[in-house]
Amino acid sequence: MSSTIKRSLVVALVTASSIPAIAMATNGYSSHGWGMRSKSMAGVATALPQDTLVSATNPAGMAFIGNRFDVGISFFSPSSRGYRAGDDYATQQVQSESGARFTLPAGGFLTPGEYDSDGDWFLVPSFGVNYQLNASSTIGLSVFGNGGMNTNYKDRAPFENFAVYPNQRVGAYPDGSVGPFFDFSSGSPMPVTQPIEGTVNGNPNGVFTATTPTGINLEQLFIEIPYTFKIGAGNQSVGVAPVFAIQRFEAKGLEPFRQLSVRPDKVTNNGMDWSYGAGVHVGWFGQMTEQLSLGASYRTKMWMSKFDDYSGLFADDGAFDIPAMLNLGASFKALPNLTLAFDYQRLFYSDIDSIARSNDRDLSACQVSGPKPAYCLGGRSGIGFGWDSMDVFKLGVSFDPNERLSLMAGVSYNSEFLRSDREAIFNIIAPATIRWHWTLGAAYQATKTDEFAVSVAYMPEATFDGKSPNLTSSQSVSLYMEQVEISLGWSHRF
């Protein structure tokens, strides 16, 4: 027995070291489910414990799965994802010293067109082990990717029009309007590098010029150690799990937003930064009758160390905690070989300032060279991505045509990730638009101790249409994403 546990722990450590390959998730930036059978049933698990990854949803479920370990690998593709920018950006008429009038953009804008993010396939490994201490208690370990987000725009910098040319002068035109100066005598706009009285250098040596690739990479690894004990007549259990989290983040190509930050050098292109933290996951599971089971769980907010290298991007000096999660579930054995299950999940994104705070406000005061208001990027009350808390509804079914084979399917639907259509453009780097999940899977009991499973999930393209009036005035943008996931798993009882 001890050698089996030692081998399991070795697998856990190897899995933990490789998980930072993850890069995307589906309910906002959280996974739609954990464990092969749960993934096959759209993520239901709160009242239906089937393997050791149930701990990620409800640690109390570990009391009813016995001695076992589970290993899984998911091949995840978030393609296509990106944005479509309209040609309805605002323009203005400016007058040169000679009296000629020209039409120019009235502020920053996205180059019209459709742009896909690169990076099509990612690996998401997982591992769990559970050990029966005695008839009423268990101890376990679950290691899994909680979620993440990745975009990588290589062909064109999305924010290329959010800053003037390097060393271009900015000042007042003869008609009183303010903007970048051009040499109109050449017939085309050209940067003016010479000092001109009454103007300032709008982009010293190109410090605000957007580069490629542009995008972000957020990855999260969770390690849970669930302890469970049975209560009552042994048909109910309570689980408690300390949860340890590791996340890493990188941003590229966001140079124009340095103008809006309290720490311009901590906004973008600073390499990979790491954050560490912990929380607590508690749960209850009850086998109410031979047919009906109920479950509930709550994972606290994960209090994380700050991303110091991106303290000019995220609110409150780089704070990026992980939101709390609530799960309520029920499963019903309609027939001896047919089980229906339903989960409700709430992800409390609105409690995390760097994610939830609105960016729909006038940021012109953030472009001053002196002290900046606290609502500027990186400030104590700095702007965020405008996300709302998310409600997820999951329905799954499992059918066993014989003693060895299980067939599973599921569907889930989640609420909109943005609270307003006036905050769309900042979310080009995080287009979490997915709403529906359709899943299928099968598990085969090859021996008395070994089971192999496969799961397929399809998340059809969903869009979010909106604007960001305080960033690009009247221009419209449509965010979109489509996803596919194929997962393989092996379970062993000991």
Secondary structure, 3 states (H helix, E strand, C coil): CHHHHHHHHHHHHHHHHHHHHCCCCCECCECCCCCHHHHHCCCCCCCCCCCHHHHHCCHHHHHHCCCEEEEEEEEEECCCEEEEECCCCCEEEEECCCCCEEEEECCCCCCCEEEECCCCCEEEEEEEEEEEEECCEEEEEEEEEEEEEECCECCCCCCCCCCCCCCCEEEECCCCCEEECCCHHHCCCCCCCCCCCCCEECCHHHCCCCCCCEEEEEEEEEEECCEEEEECCCCEEEEEEEEEEEEEEEEECCHHHHHHECCHHHCCCCCCEEEEEEEEEEEEEEECCCCEEEEEEEECCEEECCCHHHCCCCHHHHCCCECCEEEEEEEEEEECCEEEEEEEEEECHHHCHHHHCCCCCCCHHHHCCCCCCCCCECCCCCCCCCECCEEEEEEEEEECCCCCEEEEEEEEEECCCECCCCCCHHHHHCCCCCCEEEEEEEEEECCCCEEEEEEEEEEEEEEEEEECHHHHCCCEEEEEEEEEEEEEEEEEEC
